Amino acid sequence: MFRFVHLSDIHFGQEAKDGTIYIHDDVRRELITDAQLQRRARGPADGILVVGDIAYSGLKTEFEKAAQWLDQLAEAAGCAKNAVLLIPGNHDVDLDGVDVFGKTCHRDLRAIPVGDLALRLSELAAMELNEHPLHKKLKAYREFAEQYGCDFASSERPVWEKDFTKNNQHILRFVGLNSVQVSNKEDDEDKMILGASQYIIPRAPNVEHVVLLHHPFKWYRDRSDAETYLRSRARIILFGHEHIALVQKMSAGNDHEYLMIDSGATNPPKQIDDFRYRYNWINFEVQGTDASHTLAVRIFPRIWSKERTAFIAEHAKMNLDADESKEFMLTCTQFEVLRPEAITALPAPVRPEGETILPTSPNDEINFEKLRFFFWRYLDWRERLNILARVDVLPATADRPVPQTLERMALSRARELRRLDQIWDETMKKVPVDLREPNPFNPGQV
């Protein structure tokens, strides 16, 4: 079984603009307290899912505040601080980061025939991520997401994938999509764009997909194909943006069962009538035999009580069981394709551009993810490049990649050359003393 804390639309920075700073800060503190209670009752979480709008204006200071709060939430929920999976929402966009070229691309992509979108996006995909006109506005978000391994895989496919598996058998592959490639002050329904490279998610034996997508389907110009593909390929789709809470079990035309979860908002705007702060705990458990498998999805919906000024179970939306949850059973056809005893090699998730795929043990991967978290959280770009240069893992190439891709390539090279112990030691010098950890790549050192 896997347990996750599930949130959306936290809007760090909004409180400074609409005067809700005291109530929002208090609600966030109470959510931490409630997460501690849920952990004791349900068991520790494996991670945190954030379905967009972490910030309010896409500013670095807002993401820094969010990171500190997510640290507290992770500790309360019982998962590692780097065990956060997140995607961008429209409020994670820095509108000042949209330059003239970007504005031109926005107008063009919203005006051309839908049938021409794939070609235009593929032409833009040749550009580096940091120079890409659709991604410059997400610079602060991407630096924040990098510490959690949730930066985009590439300009061509601005997604991430993360696998969760037990006993090297059934894989739940979480896929984070980017719905804000085209996003500005003119955002509206039928104006956002996904692109086929995101919504065409290949089927894979023994893999079921959980998709995180900030905007619901009605917001996309290319929604016809996007909706058809995602409804038939994903087992679960988590939406944000509209600040409503709703769970629907549905079937596609081929009897493909799937679950659509509208997340609700952790901190919705003040102007919404009778708004309620919400978040969830979600359990995923594969059940069945080699011949037939189901995915049991148990949701524990939590809602703010104005009378108790605390989070309680939300009984109004669903007919909850005695343990304050609602379970949905989904038939998992992909888990029937390949029997556990026949598994020789698991299909790998997509990796970010510049990151090498190496055969590693689970502990190696956990330690690498922890190093990445410290490396991006506590070092600025000058310190990161300085360490990578001293350890001599920077790529020797005349065509210098953009900094973020360069650092990712260098970390991957350090992994290949077994120099992560040196990166760890240098990184720990920048980490606050009370947060430093022993070197897992060279036991005995701190």
C-alpha positions in Angstrom: 0.0 0.0 0.0 1.1 3.6 -0.7 -0.2 6.6 1.2 -0.1 10.2 0.0 -1.0 13.6 1.3 -2.9 15.3 -1.5 -3.2 19.1 -1.9 -3.8 21.7 -4.6 -4.0 25.5 -4.9 -2.0 26.5 -1.8 -1.3 30.0 -3.2 1.7 31.0 -1.1 1.9 34.8 -1.5 -1.8 35.3 -2.0 -2.3 36.2 1.7 0.0 39.2 1.4 -2.2 40.6 -1.4 -5.8 39.9 -0.1 -5.3 40.4 3.6 -5.9 36.7 4.6 -2.4 36.3 6.1 -3.6 35.4 9.6 -6.3 33.0 8.7 -4.2 31.3 5.9 -1.2 30.9 8.2 -3.4 29.5 10.9 -5.1 27.1 8.5 -1.7 25.8 7.3 -0.5 25.3 10.9 -3.7 23.4 11.6 -3.2 21.3 8.5 0.2 20.2 9.8 -1.5 19.3 13.1 -4.2 17.3 11.3 -1.5 15.5 9.2 0.1 14.4 12.5 -3.2 13.0 13.7 -3.8 11.3 10.4 -0.4 9.7 10.4 -1.0 8.2 13.8 -4.4 6.9 12.7 -3.5 5.7 9.1 0.3 5.2 9.2 3.1 7.3 7.6 2.8 8.7 4.2 5.0 7.7 1.2 4.8 11.2 -0.3 3.0 14.5 -0.9 1.1 15.2 -4.1 0.6 18.9 -5.0 -1.6 19.5 -8.1 -0.4 23.0 -9.0 -0.7 26.6 -7.8 1.9 26.3 -5.1 2.7 30.0 -5.3 0.5 32.9 -6.2 2.6 35.0 -8.5 5.4 32.6 -9.5 8.0 34.4 -7.4 11.1 32.8 -5.8 10.2 34.1 -2.4 6.8 32.4 -2.6 8.4 29.1 -3.5 10.9 29.5 -0.6 8.1 29.9 1.8 6.3 26.9 0.3 9.4 24.8 0.6 9.7 25.5 4.4 6.0 24.6 4.9 6.3 21.4 2.8 9.2 20.4 5.0 7.0 20.7 8.1 4.2 18.8 6.3 6.5 16.0 5.3 7.8 15.6 8.9 4.2 15.6 10.2 3.1 13.0 7.6 6.1 10.8 8.2 7.7 10.9 4.7 11.0 12.2 3.5 11.3 16.0 2.8 12.2 15.3 -0.8 9.2 12.9 -1.3 7.1 15.7 -2.9 5.5 15.3 -6.4 4.3 18.6 -7.9 3.2 20.2 -11.1 2.8 23.9 -12.1 -0.5 25.8 -12.1 -1.2 29.2 -13.7 -0.3 31.0 -10.4 3.2 29.4 -10.5 3.8 31.5 -13.6 5.8 34.7 -13.3 3.9 36.9 -15.7 6.9 39.3 -15.8 8.9 36.5 -17.2 7.0 36.5 -20.5 9.1 38.4 -22.9 8.2 39.8 -26.3 9.0 36.5 -28.1 6.9 34.6 -25.5 3.9 36.9 -26.0 4.2 36.4 -29.7 4.2 32.6 -29.2 1.3 32.8 -26.9 -0.8 34.7 -29.4 0.2 32.5 -32.2 -0.6 29.2 -30.4 -4.0 30.5 -29.4 -4.9 31.7 -32.9 -3.7 28.9 -35.2 -5.9 26.0 -36.1 -5.9 23.2 -33.5 -4.6 20.8 -36.2 -1.4 22.9 -36.5 -0.5 22.9 -32.8 1.6 19.7 -32.9 3.8 21.1 -35.7 4.3 24.5 -34.0 5.1 22.9 -30.6 7.6 20.5 -32.2 9.3 23.5 -33.9 9.7 25.2 -30.5 10.9 22.0 -28.9 14.3 22.4 -30.6 15.0 25.3 -28.1 16.8 24.7 -24.8 14.4 24.6 -21.8 15.9 27.8 -20.1 15.6 29.7 -23.4 12.3 28.3 -24.4 9.7 31.1 -24.9 7.0 29.1 -23.2 9.1 28.1 -20.2 11.1 31.2 -19.3 8.1 32.4 -17.2 8.5 29.2 -15.0 12.2 29.8 -14.1 11.5 30.1 -10.4 9.1 27.2 -10.4 11.6 25.0 -12.2 14.4 25.7 -9.8 12.0 24.9 -6.9 10.8 21.7 -8.6 14.3 20.5 -9.4 15.0 19.7 -5.7 12.1 17.2 -5.8 13.0 15.7 -9.2 9.9 17.3 -10.8 11.5 19.6 -13.4 10.4 19.0 -17.0 12.0 16.1 -18.8 12.7 18.3 -21.9 11.4 21.1 -24.1 9.8 18.5 -26.3 8.1 16.7 -23.4 7.6 19.0 -20.4 6.5 16.3 -18.0 8.0 14.1 -15.2 7.4 10.5 -14.3 8.0 8.7 -10.9 7.5 5.0 -10.2 6.2 3.4 -7.0 6.4 -0.4 -6.8 6.3 -3.1 -4.2 8.4 -6.3 -4.6 9.5 -5.2 -8.1 6.1 -6.2 -9.5 3.2 -3.8 -10.1 4.1 -0.3 -11.0 2.1 2.8 -10.2 3.6 5.5 -12.5 2.8 9.0 -11.5 3.0 11.4 -14.4 3.1 15.2 -13.9 1.8 17.2 -16.9 2.4 20.9 -17.6 -0.9 22.7 -18.4 0.7 26.2 -18.4 2.9 26.2 -21.4 0.6 28.9 -22.8 -0.5 30.9 -19.7 -0.9 34.7 -19.2 -3.5 37.2 -18.1 -5.8 36.1 -20.9 -6.1 32.5 -19.6 -9.6 31.2 -20.1 -11.5 28.0 -21.0 -10.6 26.7 -24.4 -7.3 28.7 -24.4 -4.7 26.4 -22.6 -2.6 23.9 -24.6 -1.2 20.5 -23.6 0.3 19.1 -26.8 0.4 15.4 -27.9 3.9 14.8 -26.5 2.3 15.2 -23.0 -1.1 13.5 -23.3 0.0 10.5 -25.4 1.2 8.3 -22.5 2.5 5.0 -23.9 0.9 1.9 -22.4 3.4 -0.4 -20.7 3.1 -3.9 -19.3 2.7 -4.0 -15.6 2.3 -0.2 -15.4 -0.8 1.8 -14.4 -0.7 5.6 -14.6 -1.7 8.3 -12.1 -1.8 11.6 -13.9 -1.5 15.0 -12.2 -3.0 17.8 -14.3 -3.8 21.3 -13.0 -6.5 22.4 -15.5 -9.5 20.3 -16.2 -10.2 19.2 -19.8 -12.5 22.0 -20.7 -9.7 24.5 -20.5 -7.7 23.1 -23.5 -7.8 24.0 -27.2 -6.6 20.4 -27.9 -9.0 18.9 -25.4 -10.7 16.6 -27.8 -7.6 14.4 -28.4 -6.2 15.1 -24.9 -9.3 14.0 -23.2 -9.7 10.9 -25.3 -6.1 9.8 -24.7 -6.0 10.5 -21.0 -9.3 9.0 -20.2 -8.2 5.7 -21.9 -4.6 5.6 -20.7 -4.7 6.9 -17.1 -6.1 4.9 -14.2 -6.5 8.0 -12.1 -6.4 11.7 -13.0 -6.0 14.4 -10.3 -7.2 17.9 -11.3 -6.7 21.3 -9.5 -7.5 24.9 -10.5 -11.3 25.1 -10.0 -11.2 24.8 -6.2 -14.0 22.2 -6.2 -13.8 18.8 -4.5 -15.3 15.9 -6.5 -14.5 12.2 -7.1 -16.0 10.4 -10.1 -15.5 6.8 -11.1 -16.0 6.5 -14.8 -15.5 4.2 -17.8 -14.1 4.9 -21.3 -15.6 3.4 -24.4 -13.5 0.2 -24.0 -14.7 -0.4 -20.4 -11.5 1.1 -19.1 -12.3 2.1 -15.5 -10.7 5.3 -14.2 -11.1 7.8 -11.4 -11.2 11.6 -11.8 -10.4 13.5 -8.6 -11.0 17.3 -8.4 -8.7 18.3 -5.6 -10.4 21.2 -4.0 -8.2 24.1 -2.7 -6.0 24.2 0.4 -6.1 28.0 0.3 -8.8 29.3 -2.1 -9.2 33.0 -2.9 -11.0 35.1 -0.4 -13.7 36.2 -2.8 -15.2 32.7 -3.3 -18.5 32.5 -1.4 -18.5 30.1 1.5 -15.0 28.8 0.6 -13.7 25.8 2.6 -10.1 24.8 3.0 -9.5 21.2 1.9 -6.9 18.5 1.5 -6.9 14.7 1.3 -5.1 11.5 2.3 -5.2 8.9 -0.5 -4.2 5.2 -0.2 -3.4 3.1 -3.2 -3.4 -0.7 -2.8 -3.1 -3.4 -5.5 -5.3 -6.3 -4.8 -6.0 -9.6 -6.5 -4.3 -12.6 -8.0 -2.1 -13.2 -11.1 -5.3 -13.6 -13.2 -7.1 -10.4 -12.1 -6.0 -7.2 -10.3 -7.8 -4.2 -8.9 -6.5 -1.0 -7.5 -8.2 0.0 -4.3 -8.2 3.8 -4.0 -9.2 4.9 -0.5 -9.7 8.7 0.0 -9.8 10.4 3.4 -11.3 13.9 2.6 -10.4 16.6 5.1 -12.2 19.9 5.3 -12.0 23.0 7.5 -14.6 23.4 10.1 -15.4 27.0 10.8 -17.0 26.1 14.1 -14.1 24.0 15.4 -11.4 26.0 13.5 -9.7 22.7 12.6 -9.8 20.1 9.9 -12.4 17.3 10.1 -13.7 14.5 7.8 -15.8 15.8 5.0 -19.0 13.8 5.1 -21.1 16.2 2.9 -19.4 15.2 -0.4 -19.2 11.5 0.0 -20.9 8.8 2.0 -17.9 7.9 4.2 -17.2 4.6 5.8 -16.7 4.3 9.6 -13.0 5.1 9.2 -13.9 8.5 7.6 -12.9 7.3 4.1 -14.5 6.3 0.8 -13.0 3.4 -1.3 -13.1 3.0 -5.1 -12.2 -0.2 -6.8 -10.6 0.0 -10.3 -9.9 -3.0 -12.5 -6.3 -2.9 -13.6 -6.0 -4.5 -17.0 -2.3 -3.6 -17.5 -1.4 -5.6 -14.4 -2.8 -8.7 -16.1 -0.6 -8.3 -19.2 2.6 -9.5 -17.5 2.7 -12.0 -14.6 5.1 -11.2 -11.7 7.1 -14.4 -12.3 7.7 -13.4 -15.9 9.1 -10.0 -15.1 12.7 -9.6 -16.4 13.0 -5.8 -16.9 10.6 -3.1 -15.8 9.8 -0.4 -18.3 11.6 2.8 -17.1 10.0 6.1 -16.5 11.1 9.1 -18.6 14.1 10.9 -17.2 14.9 14.6 -17.3 17.2 15.7 -20.1 20.8 15.1 -19.1 20.1 12.5 -16.4 21.5 9.1 -17.2 19.6 6.0 -16.4 21.7 3.6 -14.4 20.9 0.2 -12.9 20.8 0.9 -9.1 19.4 -0.6 -6.0 16.4 1.1 -4.3 18.7 2.5 -1.6 21.0 4.0 -4.2 18.1 5.8 -5.8 16.8 7.0 -2.5 20.2 8.4 -1.6 20.6 10.1 -5.0 17.2 11.8 -4.6 18.2 13.0 -1.1 21.5 14.4 -2.4 19.6 16.2 -5.2 17.2 17.7 -2.7 20.1 19.1 -0.5 22.1 20.2 -3.6 19.2 22.3 -5.0 17.7 23.5 -1.7 20.8 24.9 0.0 23.2 25.9 -2.7 22.9 28.7 -5.2 24.0 28.2 -8.8 27.5 29.6 -8.2 28.1 27.2 -5.3 26.7 24.2 -7.3 28.9 24.9 -10.3 31.9 25.4 -8.1 31.4 22.0 -6.4 30.8 20.3 -9.7 34.0 21.8 -11.1 36.1 20.8 -8.1 34.8 17.2 -8.3 35.6 17.3 -12.0 32.3 16.1 -13.4 31.3 18.9 -15.6 30.8 17.8 -19.3 33.8 18.4 -21.5 32.1 20.0 -24.5 32.5 23.0 -26.6 28.7 23.4 -26.8 28.0 24.4 -23.2 24.5 23.5 -22.2 22.3 25.9 -20.2 23.1 25.9 -16.5 20.2 23.8 -15.2 20.8 21.0 -17.7 24.5 21.3 -17.2 24.2 20.7 -13.5 21.8 17.8 -14.0 24.3 16.2 -16.5 27.2 16.7 -14.0 25.3 15.1 -11.1 24.5 12.2 -13.4 28.2 11.9 -14.4 29.3 12.0 -10.8 27.0 9.1 -10.2 28.6 7.1 -13.1 32.1 7.9 -11.8 31.2 7.1 -8.2 32.0 10.6 -7.0 28.7 11.3 -5.3 30.4 10.9 -1.9 32.5 14.1 -2.7 29.4 16.0 -3.9 27.6 15.0 -0.6 30.5 16.2 1.6 30.8 19.5 -0.2 27.0 20.0 -0.2 26.7 19.3 3.6 29.0 22.3 4.2 26.2 24.5 3.0 23.4 22.7 4.9 22.4 24.1 8.3 24.3 22.1 11.0 21.2 20.7 12.6 20.0 19.3 9.3 23.2 17.6 8.1 23.2 13.9 7.6 25.9 11.2 7.4 27.3 10.5 4.0 25.4 7.4 2.6 27.9 7.1 -0.3 30.8 6.8 2.1 29.7 5.5 5.5 31.4 7.0 8.5 31.7 10.5 7.1 29.5 13.5 7.9 
